[in-house]
């Protein structure tokens, strides 16, 4: 964020207050300290004055002007209201003096030894629309900013949105529109809108404050009164003492170098290779061979001289020449020792299939293993994984089944079960993949390492990830932000709900934060969020086919009026905009379709039409630059059978592509079972097509839009 | 509703006021009339008094006690505030006199000729939580009641719910909990809850009022102040002049008799039968023959003596013997004439495949045709349809393709395209059906006719309907309510959204009402609402397999921890309750699973377990009466391959069934493509099973729950 544009911020004043608090080992700042920090960051507050006794409180009130509020000043009282430390709307000298006495007594009663440093006398705000601006420290993503309407809205109705700090004024404005109560801020029934610029400044500067001073754990401006001409924070609460989440991160160049060796290994060692069918160490060697991997395969087994036709070695260190990857198939207890040997051998990555680590409570064993790996300069994938696939190298470093259908989607999963679903779905749905990676316990290699590799991997066009937790939210956002500008990144965050998070906690010990913070992080990162496994798989498949939309105008061309209705419903559900068809284009469509068909949007060519009508209508839409995307509805008839439709679409689309008219097209085909063949035909030609379905094609198109909008590929 | 339980309602007083309004041709009632009607229905209002001049207004105010409100009394002013006809919070004699003058002047200025009959002086309410209770007249469902929080909540945030009148006090309480702002009524931060009984009484009596007096078009109690000790309506607005939507309905016995002849015809005539391939009249005869229909088939064609090997007749009247059904394949213009002949012949139903009626704007032609049909005592299906199937009779009265896989799901669609999707999906997904019916323009036979038939049809267990509009909402709710008590009814209402409704309007001219009113109607009818075509098809298939759950306790048993998390997320999304496993049962599970597996819910038996562990865990869950439903997560491993899992599940479930333990079970299978075969195997044994998916099994189970709850099959 370019803070130079904003007012000058007095960082030194804040630093001084925080130093004082640190030195006196306080986590709670007094109201005067909080006010001073706010002022230093140009956060507007009512006029005020501190007072140590009733008389000076009354004098301050007289200077400020009635009515006033009195608030206790105490380093030992965090929630002032709970301690009887706040008196509002005091209208005269007598009331102020009385209130001072009451607050002093309450403070004493609340916590006998509590410090009492007088009160802050504050002008009562003239009111306005009440909002809350807060900052907190999320265990995954660090500093996050919450915004919502005040009163019952945020606390009872949970109408709150989040942003990752720092929040630019532009992002703050987006946040305002994300809450349900936005119309209240924008003005209803003749009310003027609030001063969004002032409010965005408040949000942005609070986010700057916690970014500049990570030791600030929480800021709570509650309420802030927003009016058409400004925004004033009536109360400020600040808690300090946050501890930064330090995680050792290699630099990008070294990550990429290691991942390159991992994905394009010249040689793979299998530690614990076996000659006995049914053993993991057997399956790994078998899959490397059967998958067609072209590099060198070295089985390591102290007791055998040959395994599956390959010479075996007693130890990784006995292998002649360099080793890029070592796949582990030995019990957990022996892993650390073997990693040490790998380190001496210069192995880039240890692929830890073995379980028996943190996932069964053996956290110490895992921590010790990782300490050895770090000292040995070996990166670790897993433990507790199925392994990984990289199809451009025909590399199946896994105990599952070989998978070799090459394509452009790279998938990863934290769960082995989900990994197997990826393999099965990809095979069954002809989804070509570049990589399938198991991350399991994620003791080291993480989604952000994969992202760094995929960013520069010419074989990967779309990235799909199943995660149960993110170990380092900022590293993830940082990597995803860069990658998602060029390639769609789709993430399924499992454990979204309380029931799901509980299940995740007992599964991998992953502790989920507030799910809305993930929403904020994914938005910031430009990531497309899938809510279900079905969506993750289907969208990644579709996004590998779809070009990037150039604008928001979606046009539905349908032979089935009923499909047109369902496709329209789905467009609303998924936030797609049905284009308002300009009169000249509308007239052109009218010429093609029967008089009882419907122009507008959907274009309903009606069910009885021959192939030529479909063809002309689709051609017209493809050739018009104002149409940005097409959703086709096909109805199986004798006049235009499914494969005739599929072929004509392919023909028109090829024409369009040749003329440079490349647009996302999705299709819904309703009819008898022959539509399934037509769908396959269309998908082989880059058009996601769904039989008996009207929601899924639109959901897939919407995923393409979500990416295009978030990546900045499309001018909104 | 048993109004006898409530206070005595003074119907005569209301009737008198409405008669007076009708006689003076007024649609707006004055505030005094509205207040009198409210009092007659025991709707609490503040103390008041009418006054014709300033002095008597002041006297009334003195009697009532300050502060007071003044409201204009005028038959010509509906929205009093807009006309400057309301003055609030008047604190003394002077202010009341001044306000009277102001109101008189404003009323004159607002509408020069407007009647001015003085003002109503009303005690100011002491306040409370502000709610809105409204009644309106929906074109589809008649009298509906709206409830929401007042102020910005209902109007700006659209936090409103609906109920069909009459609304019982019990249903009113449900409505309260349906709004997002419910916590505000229930009490937050130490507030007492409002008096829900009093509020339910208000909602219920407003609904009784509009039910008793259908000519009341609108009632608007806004605001109503709800407090912990009562509820008072501060303002009442009543508009009269609603016209009842009268639609001729045969009685149930005659509907069933006709539908019986239609679905089990002894003879079918094809009017416009053809010998020429490609013609609709050819396909219909062909499909009747190829489908294997066992009754008599009579082609009707004035120019041919024989068609497809059958003797043809010049007219339906020339056919010897009785005809139950006549399928039409002639141009629209000739339909009415042929219906008249059918009437003379005693045909029960005319199946109107021909298009060219209302759907292309020829509404008059359709109205004229229906008039002939009514006069001829012939029921009409369509026009503009693909026809219908009834598999128990191997009856394919359609120009599409024969469909003969018998089963227990009856489906109907308003759109031909959706009908074809039903045929294709059913065939492709081995969904046995009893009937597939096209309703098209629904000029006569409607969903409620089908429901009456299915209710007593032993071949139908589940009913699934695609609708774009409902012609007679009350008849639908009435029929569905009775049927849904015994058989699940699933409805996809297309045109849910504004974009979708617009598309529906240009497609069939169907005008959609407020979508939330459909929600209310479906809830009232006990109908399961599907939001997408995919859900309609999938849920109807699943509900044909699933037994009715006996309670809310869902248990997840999974081999894949990752699936357990995703299944848990889906349970939350779909409103299913993960059972809190009792300690004894938990201990029993712990004995079966490895120490690092997870008990609780999900039960995670972990991925490396042999078939026996799955078997024991599922058996334990099946045999425990406290577990009501099971969601299984399977992970493809070498130790327990997919078909081994499928067979063990079938075995344990068979054991359970033999012992009387019948529970809904759904399954999510993740793994390589072999899981698809395992899913088919499970589905043939009544267990909806989904490969590579974790949301769909839960969505299907949730549909079973929705039905069980709404039908009253399950004690909540």
Interface residues (C-beta under 8 A of the other chain):
Chain A: X152 X155 X156 X157 X180 X181 X183 X184 X188 X189 X278 X283 X355 X359 X360 X361 X400 X401 X413 X414 X415 X416 X417 X418 X420 X421 X423 X424 X425 X427 X428 X466 X468 X494 X495 X496 X497 X498 X499 X500 X502 X503 X504 X506 X507 X508 X531 X532 X533 X534 X537 X556 X559 X560 X561 X562 X563 X564 X565 X566 X567 X568 X569 X570 X571 X572 X573 X578 X595 X596 X598 X600 X601 X602 X604 X607 X608 X633 X635 X636 X638 X670 X671 X672 X673 X674 X675 X676 X691 X692 X693 X694 X695 X696
Chain B: X152 X155 X156 X157 X180 X181 X183 X184 X188 X189 X278 X283 X355 X359 X360 X361 X400 X401 X413 X414 X415 X416 X417 X418 X420 X421 X423 X424 X425 X427 X428 X466 X468 X494 X495 X496 X497 X498 X499 X500 X502 X503 X504 X506 X507 X508 X531 X532 X533 X534 X537 X556 X558 X559 X560 X561 X562 X563 X564 X565 X566 X567 X568 X569 X570 X571 X572 X573 X578 X595 X596 X598 X600 X602 X604 X607 X608 X633 X635 X636 X638 X670 X671 X672 X673 X674 X675 X676 X691 X692 X693 X694 X695 X696
